[in-house]
């Protein structure tokens, strides 16, 4: 109950703070996370060193510092999003090639939107929902605190984005004949290693979530990679890149490898903008 009250209080406070002031506050949040509590500092450093062995100590330290800068901004932007007008988010998160998706949806052909935890992924989902009202479904995992989860769902109920719990995939499947875009972020470590798909990511064997292929292949859903980037502070853009057309024969794991290879290319352009605090390589391949 205390966590819920604290959450509501923080959201209420953030709702009254203009974004330009929030970005000043994010500098303090960055210091707290980076220098104060050192939030997952060892994990961030270990991941960056393993993925960029060619970089020296100073370069790694710079990336670590920039990671906390990105993380702090995205954290506050995420809280602000709970009280922001959809149109404002959409103005700040621009799709560069909407016809890649609309061409499918106009033909009542459903697709999977392969998203990632790069820059501000939450604003990205909301923005896509505004561009394609009630045509975008986003799967999410339950939050441990039920009250907080219900509050977030209530705030998002007015959104053009349709939220579905991962336990409600039947509802997603029922809507596939309508022609919808299903957002799936599959770049984090899978909890069920038995169903994991193994790919090469940053020259390492990497276990991946199987969800994209689980639905794309049997239902012949094209897969569009969502290539996101920050243009300037508080402003983003994304492009759709087709990595499977839903028809061409593929081997198990091939779609996931294309997805993770596309992500690696995105990360190498701006390494600090990915979620390095996650234990991405917790599992090893037997």
N, C-alpha and C positions, 0 to 999 in steps of 0.2 A: 504493500500500500504506500509506503514511504517513497519507494522508487517511482511509482506512478505520479504521486503529488509533485515530486521534484521534477519529473519530466514535463508535466503540465506547466509548472512554474517557469522552467527554462524556455519552453516554446512560447509562452505568453510574453516573456521579457524580450526574446529575440524578435517577435512579431512587431515590436514597436521601434526596433533599431534599424535605421537605414542601412542598406548594403555597404555603402562606402565606409560607414563607421564600423560595421561588422568586420570588414577586412583589416581595419586597424586593430581590432580586438583579436583577430586571428593571429597576429604577430605574437601576442602574449600567450595565446593557446599553444602556438608552436613552441615557444620557449618552455612552457610547462611540460608538454609531451616529450620534447627532445632533450632538454637539459635538466628539467625538474624530476618528473617521475620516470623518465627514460622509457616511455611506453614501447615495449617490444623492441627496444634498441638492438639487442643481440640478434634477433630474428631478421630485422631489416638489414643489418650489416652483413650477416651471413649470406642472405639471399643475393645481395648486390655483389659481393665478392665472388660468389660461385658463378653468377651469370656474366660478370664482366671482369674476368681474370686479367685482362690486358690493362686495366686501369690501376693507377698507383694509389697509395694511401690517401693523398690529398684529394684526388678525384672521387674516390669512394666517399670520403667525408663530405664533399660538396653535394654529392647525390643524396646522401643521408639527410643533410640539412634541407635540401630542396624537397625531398619526400615529405618531411614533416610540415613544410610550408604548404604543399599541395593538400596533404591530409587535413590540416587544420581548416583551410578554406572550404574544402568539400564538406567537412563536418558541420561547419556553421551554415553553409549554403543548404545542406540537407534539412537542418532545423528550420531555417527561414522558409524553405519550400512548403512547410506545413501550414503556413499562413499567407503565402504569396498567391496572387492572382495568376491563373493559368496563362493568361495572355502575356503577362510580364515574363514568365519563364520561357514561353515560346519565343518572345522577342530576343531573349538572351541565348537561345539554343536553336540554331538554324540548320535545317536539313538542306544539303546542297543539291541532291538529285532525287527529289520525291517521286519522280515518275518511275524509277526502278521498282519501288514498292507499289505505287498506285496502278501500274500496268497489270500487276497480278491481282490486286484486290478488285479492280473493276471487272475482272473476268471471274470473280467469285473463286479465286484460287488462293488458298491459305498458304502462308509462308512462315518460316521460323526466322526471327530476328536474333541473330547470335550476338548478344551484347557482352561487355566485359566490365571489370571494375577499374576503368581507366578514366581519369579526370572525374567529372561529376556525372556518374551514371544515373543518379536519381532524377536530376533535371532532364536528362536525355529521354528517359522513359515517359515523363510527363509531357515533354515537348512533342514526341511522336504521337502521343495520344491526342493532343490538340490538333495536329496536322491531319489525323485520320480518326475523327470522333467515333467512339464506341466500336472501333474496328481493331483496336490493339489490346491484347490480353497480356498481362504480366504475371508470371508465376513467382511466388515468394514463399520463403520458409517461415514457419511460425516463430514469433518472438517469444522468448521465455516468459516474459511478463504479459499475462493475458490482458490485463487492463490497458497497458500501453499499446498492445497490438490492436485492440478494439478501437482505441482512440485514433490511431493512425488510419485504420480502415474507415472510420467515420469521417475523418477529414478528407480522405481520398474519394469518398462516395460521390462527391460533387464533381469529381474529375472525369475527363473524357477517357481516361485510362481505366480499363477494367482489371481489377486485382483478383487473382485466384490463388488460393493456397495450393501448395504442391500436392496436398491430399485431395484436391478437387479436379484432378486432370480429366475426369469423366466429363465435367462441364466444358472443358476446353475441347475435347474430342467432339462433343455434340455440336459445337459451333464451327467446326472446320468446313462444313459444306457452304457456309455463308460467305467465306472469303475473309479471313482475319489474319492479323500479324501476331505471332506469339513470341514475346520477348523471353529469352532464356539466357542467363549468364552462366557459363559453364567453365570459367577459367580458374575456379578455386578448387582446393583439395577435396576429393570425394570422401564421404563418410563410409560408404559401402565399397570397400576395395575389391570385393568379389565381382562387382559389376563394372568396375572401372575400365576405361579404354586407355591403353598406354600409347603415348606418342613421344616424339622427340621435341623438346622445348628448351631452348638455350643449350643445346648439345647435351641434354640430360634426359634420361628416361623419366617420363612424367605421367602420373596417373590423372585421368580426367573424368569428370562427370559424364555419364552415358546418355543423358536426357535428350540432347539434340538428335543423335542418331536413332534413339529409341522411337521417336515420333516422326522424324523426317523420312526415314527409309520406308517403313510400312505404309505410311499415308502419302508418300510421294510429295513431300512438302519441300519446295525450294528453300535453300538456306542463304540468307543475306547477312554478311558480316557488317556490324555497325562500327564503322571507323570513326571514333570520336577524338576531338582535339580541342584544346583551349586556345582561343584566338587572342584574348586579352583577359584581364581580370574580370570575372563575372560574365564573360561572353564565350560561347562555345559553338562548334558546328560539328555535324556528323554527315557521313556519306555511307550509302549502302553499296556493298561490294558482293556480288553474287559468287558464292563458293560452291554451290551445287544447284542445278536446274530442276531437280526432282525427277529427272528422267534418265540421265546417263547412268549406266551400271557402275556401282562403286563397291569396293571391298570394305569389310568391317574396319572401322577406325580411320578410313580415308577422309571422311568429312571432318572429323574432329582434328585430324592432323592439319588440314587446310585452315581450319579455324584458328588453331593455336599458332600456326606459322604466320598467319595474318596478324595475330596479336603480337607476336614477337617482333615483327617488322614495325608495328605501331610503337611498341615499347622502346625499341632501339632509337627511335627518333626523339623521344622524350622520356627517358627511363624513370625520372622522378614522379611521373604522374600515374604509375600503377600502384596497386595495393601490396607493397612489399612486406607489410607487417603480418601477412598471413603465412602460416606454416605450409607453404606450397609443396615442399618436397618431403613431407612427413613419411611417406611410404616409399619403399624401394622395391624394384622389380625382382622377383625370384629368378 
